[in-house]
Amino acid sequence: MPKTPETFGSNGGEKNKRYYERGNVLSPYFRQLKQYPLLQAEEEASLGAIILKVSEPMHALLNQLEEARSEAKKNGFTLEDEAAIEKLEGEIRELESNAAWKQASNTLAVSNLRLVILIARKYHGSTMEDRIQAGNEGLMQAVQMFDYRRGYRFSTYASWWIRHHIMRHIQNHGRNVRIPVHRSDHSAVVKKCEDQLWQKLARKPTMEEIHKELFRRVEMLEMEPEDADAAANIQDQKPFVRHKNGSATRLKEAKRTAKTTQRIEDLLNLTKPEMSLNQTIGDDGKHDFLELLTYGQQSPFEGPDENIIKQQQKDFIARVLACLTPREKMVIERYVYNDNGEVLQNIGDSIGLTRERIRQIKVTALHKMRTYCKRMRLAEPTFEELV
């Protein structure tokens, strides 16, 4: 069970007490939690019995309501469907107005708020306030799902819900660029495999080695326990440890995602921390990464995104110009894509052709470029704006 500052041991009592009473925005919240005593097993069982009397029929009604809404959507929301939905919603509101259920749920929740703090302290990736708020949401869900008849304490059951909500909050809001949850799980599996190989080989493993090890683990997972241990002994390793169902599922899904070494590299890149362009560099702290990226540029307002767009345009133009003859390419480059575009007469004088012939070469080259873009299903550049 979670401990209050008064019940901490003599060795670490002062340190943990200072955490609760330090001068920050959470200090009033921590001090307020002291007035809620911890519950004994008998008290949790009595509160759980009161909650269970309401939560069980409420869950049944919620399932019926979801089925009724799905059926009504198929039928086009007839009068009978609307009456059935309204009746179920009325029964749910009647259960929610039960005073004893509200009091028991509130008592069980506030008595375990310190458990949320102790679990939230173990995670990083967002502010402590946000982690506590997410953990409290998991605690409230655990209160409604708790079944005292199974014989375990409420803190044991609620810890899973609290950790689940905190981890989901970090995955959804811990990064500026959100990564899907399944991608985060797959990248964590591949990262763990890389760390274990690094420890075993005493060097950074290659993408091929990680790919081979990931497939080997899935193959051993699908073996019988005796065969997996035998295969591990042949390779001079420890006996193969079989994963729980959830870990095994994530491992198999990660294998399907990481089909190639490029996919593995992409998953590993997801685990790298983000870096802000406004992060200061140097001992003096007067410069940031954005200044370093834009150093030497003519325009102070030209950022790295403009440079990337320009580079992509240059690569696209190089692909399209490859379909032209050397003479056509020279005419297009000098007339269209040079910063100081030359007139047709000057181009013709330099290579000994007339202005009209240069104009014909230009028209033919532009037609070839448009045809190439259509054939390769590329976005056609706006040549008319450049000419």
Summary of the structure (lengths in Angstrom):
residues: 387
radius of gyration: 32.9
end to end distance: 76.2
largest distance: 102.9
contacts: 992
relative contact order: 0.05
helix: 69%
strand: 1%
